[in-house]
Amino acid sequence: MQWTLVIPLKPLARAKSRLADTAGDGLRPGLALAFAQDTVAAALACPAVRNVVVVTDDAVAGRELAALGARIVPDEPGDGLNAALAHAAALVRAARPHSAVAALNADLPALRPPELARVLDAAAGFPRAFLPDAAAIGTTLLAAAPGRELRPAFGAGSRARHRASGAAELALDAVDSVRQDVDTGEDLRTALALGVGPRTAAAAARLLIPGQ
């Protein structure tokens, strides 16, 4: 099964606010962009991924991610993350009605294509499925098979909401790179230990991170 991934990204000036103590307001937007670039590059290198759609209104991020091969669509209807994901999924299905669609976080800088392929292969066995984040509270990937609505419920505590919505929870070993999103300095240290992509590595090298 070939998947279209939908990746949401806030305007860089507002992204990753919880990293302010680690990156400061000067370096934080560049770090958020680096996360997204490494996420998109790894996703496009995954053999199970047909294409990547990034939902963002940030002109810089849109230009940089389009250069990697992503399709950029505006953040519509301007009613939050889940509305934007549902809108983007509808655009994908309008062009390819029988496409398998998955929403993926933009802050997975350690993402490895073979691990993403394992997750998508497992998700293909269910009408809807999701992968919880490393903290086992949120969600890093939500998948919908052809003919099924995505019905995203991202945000704080999304693991419980996605499970309550009837999506199958994927219990997989050795897919840490797909689960390790980065919201805090501690998350970033964990991702760096896993091995991040080149753009995040370069951006993180400019930071003073305790324990590194």
ChimeraX attribute file (.defattr): number of C-alpha atoms within 10 A of each C-alpha:
attribute: neighborCount
match mode: 1-to-1
recipient: residues
	/A:1	13
	/A:2	15
	/A:3	24
	/A:4	23
	/A:5	28
	/A:6	29
	/A:7	26
	/A:8	26
	/A:9	22
	/A:10	19
	/A:11	19
	/A:12	20
	/A:13	14
	/A:14	12
	/A:15	18
	/A:16	21
	/A:17	17
	/A:18	14
	/A:19	22
	/A:20	16
	/A:21	11
	/A:22	18
	/A:23	23
	/A:24	13
	/A:25	15
	/A:26	10
	/A:27	16
	/A:28	24
	/A:29	22
	/A:30	20
	/A:31	26
	/A:32	28
	/A:33	27
	/A:34	26
	/A:35	27
	/A:36	26
	/A:37	27
	/A:38	26
	/A:39	28
	/A:40	29
	/A:41	20
	/A:42	19
	/A:43	27
	/A:44	20
	/A:45	17
	/A:46	19
	/A:47	14
	/A:48	20
	/A:49	21
	/A:50	16
	/A:51	19
	/A:52	26
	/A:53	23
	/A:54	27
	/A:55	24
	/A:56	21
	/A:57	19
	/A:58	16
	/A:59	13
	/A:60	13
	/A:61	24
	/A:62	21
	/A:63	13
	/A:64	15
	/A:65	23
	/A:66	17
	/A:67	11
	/A:68	14
	/A:69	14
	/A:70	24
	/A:71	16
	/A:72	23
	/A:73	18
	/A:74	17
	/A:75	23
	/A:76	17
	/A:77	13
	/A:78	10
	/A:79	9
	/A:80	11
	/A:81	20
	/A:82	17
	/A:83	17
	/A:84	23
	/A:85	27
	/A:86	20
	/A:87	18
	/A:88	27
	/A:89	25
	/A:90	16
	/A:91	14
	/A:92	19
	/A:93	18
	/A:94	11
	/A:95	9
	/A:96	12
	/A:97	12
	/A:98	13
	/A:99	21
	/A:100	28
	/A:101	30
	/A:102	26
	/A:103	28
	/A:104	25
	/A:105	25
	/A:106	24
	/A:107	28
	/A:108	29
	/A:109	33
	/A:110	29
	/A:111	28
	/A:112	23
	/A:113	21
	/A:114	18
	/A:115	19
	/A:116	24
	/A:117	20
	/A:118	17
	/A:119	23
	/A:120	27
	/A:121	15
	/A:122	15
	/A:123	25
	/A:124	18
	/A:125	11
	/A:126	16
	/A:127	18
	/A:128	25
	/A:129	25
	/A:130	29
	/A:131	27
	/A:132	25
	/A:133	21
	/A:134	18
	/A:135	11
	/A:136	13
	/A:137	14
	/A:138	22
	/A:139	28
	/A:140	22
	/A:141	26
	/A:142	29
	/A:143	31
	/A:144	25
	/A:145	21
	/A:146	19
	/A:147	13
	/A:148	14
	/A:149	17
	/A:150	24
	/A:151	18
	/A:152	24
	/A:153	22
	/A:154	20
	/A:155	13
	/A:156	11
	/A:157	14
	/A:158	20
	/A:159	23
	/A:160	16
	/A:161	18
	/A:162	24
	/A:163	16
	/A:164	10
	/A:165	13
	/A:166	11
	/A:167	22
	/A:168	19
	/A:169	19
	/A:170	17
	/A:171	11
	/A:172	13
	/A:173	9
	/A:174	9
	/A:175	19
	/A:176	18
	/A:177	22
	/A:178	29
	/A:179	25
	/A:180	24
	/A:181	26
	/A:182	25
	/A:183	15
	/A:184	17
	/A:185	17
	/A:186	15
	/A:187	16
	/A:188	24
	/A:189	17
	/A:190	16
	/A:191	23
	/A:192	17
	/A:193	11
	/A:194	14
	/A:195	16
	/A:196	23
	/A:197	21
	/A:198	15
	/A:199	18
	/A:200	26
	/A:201	18
	/A:202	13
	/A:203	18
	/A:204	21
	/A:205	11
	/A:206	11
	/A:207	15
	/A:208	10
	/A:209	14
	/A:210	9
	/A:211	6
	/A:212	9
